Amino acid sequence: MQHFRPLNPQELDVLSQVANLIQADTAIGCTNCQYCLSECPKQIAIPQYFALYNDDKRNHVNYVHNTSNYYHALTQKHGKASDCIRCGRCEKVCPQHLSIREYLADIAKFYEK
């Protein structure tokens, strides 16, 4: 990089505010690393389900129908969120240290009503 200059305190503050807005708008902080996929004995599409859930939480109205259809299409090839046997193997490899089992239970309640 050429002409690099450190951010000033005001610029750092703006970046911090933006990061806080993004975090507040994200229900599940999954980064889609997919480490959990190879560990899941039920072949649950964990990152994909988390992304759908985040989309629903961001968009609130009228979006749920589309993501619900997509969720049910994914369950034709992958385990449903409710198929989780709570073994915890996914959580052991998650670099974000997410409570994946709890989130899957929330997703099952949301999409499998």
N, C-alpha and C positions, 0 to 999 in steps of 0.2 A: 504494500500500500504506500502510496505517495501522499504527501501533504496531510498526514494523520495529525489530528489534534484531539486531545481528550475532551470529553463533554464537560461543559460547565455545570455548576449546581442547578441552574434553571432547566437545562436540557435533561439532566438526570431526573429531576422532579417530574417533568412531562412524561418521560419514558416510564417512570414508576406509576404514574396515574393511568397510562395506557395499559400497562401490565395488569393493574388492579381491575380495570374494566373488563379485560379479556377473561381474567380468572373468575370474576363475578358472573360472567355470562356462560361459564362452562360448568356443567353439572358434574362431569367426571373428567379428571385431568389425565386421560389416557393419551399417550403420544404415538400410538399405533406402531410400537416397536415390534409387536407380534411374537415376543418371546413366550407369551402364555399359550399360544396356539399349539405348539408341539408338546406342551405339558398336559393339556387337557384330555383326559381319557374319554370324554364325551364329545369331543370335537366341536365344542361350542365356539362360534365365531365372535369371540369376546370383543376385539377391537371394533368390529363392524357394528355390533349391537351398541357399544358405548357411543360410537359416532352418531348412530340414529337417535339415541336417547338425548344426546347433547343437542342435536338439531331440533328435536321436538321442544326441548326446554328453552331454546333460543327463540324459536319462531311461534310458540304458543298456539295460535288458532289456525285451523284449516290445514296445518302441516301434518298433524297426527295421522290423518287418514292415509296419506302417501307413505309415510315412514312405516306405518303399521302394515301396509301391503308389502313393503320391501322386507320388513322383519319376517313376515310369514313366508315370503319367497325364500329367504335365506335359510329358514328352518327346514326347507325341503332337502337341503344338502348338508346342513350342519345341525348340531344339537340345539335345542331351544334353551333359553336362559333357565327355565325351570328344570332342565335335565341335570343341572349342576349337582354333583354328589358331595360338594363341600370338602373335597380332599385337600384343598389349599396348595396344590402343586403350582398353580398359576401365580399365586401370591408370592411364592418363594423366589420366582424369577423376575418379578415385576420391578423394573428400576425406579418406578414412581411410588412403590410401596402402597399401591392402591388396595382397598378392601374389596377385591374383585367379587368374592362370594356374596357380600352384602349388596353390591351394585347389581349383580345378576338377579338377586331376589327382587330388587326394586324394578328392574326391567321386566321380569316375568309378570309382576303385578300390573305393570303399565300396558304391556302389549298382549298379554294372554288372558285378559279379563273375560 
